[in-house]
Amino acid sequence: MDKVADKKKSASTHTEKHRANVWASLSVTAFVVVFVLAVSLGAPLVMPFIYAGTTFFAILLLEASLRGRIWPFEEHFQKNLGQEDVAKRLLIFCASILLLMETAYIVTWITK
């Protein structure tokens, strides 16, 4: 009987990890999409970042109301953030976001 209970618990844990990963992907992707869209529509100065941040936190609020918790506080995300190569991955991610922002700004500047 313990094996059946362990399988159910493992499947439930796997499902919750998958849901957290989906919410994480959704919130980070929405940030980038809203930022690039706001820049391409000509939003002034810092407004694209504010729009993107607001969207990100709105998705976190939606997740909190639907799931009862948010993905940054999930155990597997916290464990992964404690690994050695996380700093390099975050640096690469931030550099790619910066490249997207610069590209959106340059495209907007050229098309005006």
N, C-alpha and C positions, 0 to 999 in steps of 0.2 A: 504494500500500500504506500510505503514511503517513496518508492520510485515514481508512482503515478503523481503524487503530490509534488515531487521535485520537478517532474516534466511540466506540470501545469505552471509552477512557479517560474521555471526557466522560460517558458513560452510567454508568460505575462511580462517578465523582465525584458525579454527581447522585443516585445511589442511596444513597451514603454520607451525603450531606447530608440526604436525606429520612429516613434511619434516625436520624440524630442529632436531627433535629427531632421525630421521634416520641418518642424517649426523653426529650427536654427537656420536651415537652408532658405526657408521662406522669408524670414526676417532680414537676413543678410542680403539676399538677392533683391528684395524690395528696396532696401536702402540704396543699392547701386542703381537700380532701374529708375527710382524716383529722382535721384540726384542727376543722372544723365538726362532724363526727360526735362527736368526743371532748367538745367543749363541750356539744353537745346531749344527750349521755348523762350529763353532770354530772361530768366529770373535774375534780378540784380544782386550783385556781390555775394553775401553770405546766405541768402535765402535758399538756394538749392540744398545746402547742408542742413538748414533748419527744417525744410520740408522732408528731407530724407530721414533725419533723426526723429521727427514727429511720427513718420510712418513706421519706423523701426519700433518705437515705444508703443505705438498703437497696436502693432501686431503682438508685442509682448503682453499688453493688457488683454487683448483678445484671447491669447493662449492661457493667461492666468484665469480668466473667467471660464474658459472651456475645460481646461485640464486641472486647474487648481494649483498649478506650479508653472515655473518658467524654465526654459532650457538651460540658461547659464548656471542654474543651481542643481542641475542633475548630477548624480554621482560620477557618471562616466565622463562628463565634460570636465569636472573638477579634477578627476584623476589624470586625464590627458593633459590638462594645463600644467600639471606638476612635472611633466617629462622634460628632458634636456633639450630636445629639438623644437619645442613649442615656440621659443623665441625666434628661431630662424623661420619657421612657418608663418608666424605672425608678421614678421618683417616682409616676407615675400607677399603675403596677402595685402598688407598696407601699401606696398610698392605697386601692386597691380591696381588697387583702388585709386591710388594717386595717378597712375598712368591713364586710367579711364577718365578721371576728372580733367586731367590736362588735355586729353584728346577731345573730350566734349567741349571744353573751352575753346580750343583751337578751331574745331569745326564750326562752332558758333561764330567765332571772330572772322573766319574766312567767308562764311556765307552771308555776313551782313553787308 
